[in-house]
Amino acid sequence: MKPLIELTRKNIWLLDSYSSQRNQDNDMGKAVWLDANENPYNHPFNRYPDPCQTLLKQSIAHAKGLDSRQIFVGNGTDEAIDVLYRCFAEPGTDNVVSISPTCGRYKVYADINNIEYRTVSLHDGFRFSPQEMLGRCDRHTKMIWFCSPNNPTGNNLDRNDIIHVIEHFDGLVVVDETYADFSNERQFSNELNRWPNLVVLHSLNAAYGCAALSVGMAYASADIIAIMDKVKYPYNVNTPSQKQATEAIKAFPDMNKWVKILLLERGRMIEAFSLLPICEAVYPTNANFFLAKMTDATAIHDYLKRQGIMVRNCTDMPLCHNCLRITVGTKSENNQLLSALRQY
């Protein structure tokens, strides 16, 4: 890995991050706060959120076996993705490399930040070649993006191939594990200290059932997180979201129960789809969704929409012609989908 000072945008390296009294003293219950022009009434909504997300980070650190200094918390993984670009990629000069197809947000935020976005197509079985990934890099490549399980394909990327890239690339490698709780694969967040250039993204949206909170995390070395914290908004995660997210992290048995139920439903849905005359293939998945190749994805998608059933049409994505991405819902929701498809 290059020295972090070489990877970081010069203006960000020299930046003095915004600091408030709350950054130094998070014991809000004991102080008289007359420093931030807040209204003293309408407790508890009258005070700014904890800018350090202290309690939430402590809960995450305990659950993941990390140091709280290794954790960035933002408004969804979107904020973490955007901040990574803003910290480590120079607009108009640097580039990043990603697989294709994959989560579209990596390209969206690259475009917003004027960063060249290079792709390497997946092969049969939605696998990638680490040699091809590294071959797309040059001296201006600052980050490589992986999503595993991948979205929209649902499969785990080969772990050894990812490790090969991590160990042979001198920039940052970002592994998005948003859907990893539905997989038996060992998570990269469990081995964060092995590679100083590794950044791992997690979310409470899927397995924890907290999409409404839109809380996402990035795990990395304390040095990388310190740079990211320079750039985030001072009060980027509101107090109710911090509180509910902390409770969600602690409610691990509930999450584990939901995952088991969804995995059973996923198996049932895949089997049912494989029997539909309008379904040509269902691809292996390690997520809470699966990709199905249909006879006419657009027509079927539009038909389902008229029935009030929303699925994702992926037909315009590389390697996904005539494919629908199906999120596993409740048994009742899944039955509605199957009933509609059987009547198509």
Disulfide bonds with the S-S distance in Angstrom:
none
